[in-house]
């Protein structure tokens, strides 16, 4: 079954080991940069979180194996409130 799981101290190494094909690298940042961005904004106060659209990293799992990665941003715009998935990396 495919499901999302937050990236934490138990699975972050598995996340940064995911990679894309060479021709795809121009379209996405390495996962370690996306995790650094999420960490940098994780302790932002409420006003900063609204300004910077705080990132929440998720692993995409098929059963117990991580097969992808997504950064999620909370959007508070009244016309489009909810969550936005931005970067994606799938296992090659």
Secondary structure, DSSP 8 states (H G I E B T S, - for coil): -EEEEE--TTTHHHHHH----GGGTTTS--HHHHHHHHHHHHT--HHHHHHHT-EEEEEEEETTEEEEEEEEEEE--TTS-EEEEEEEEE--
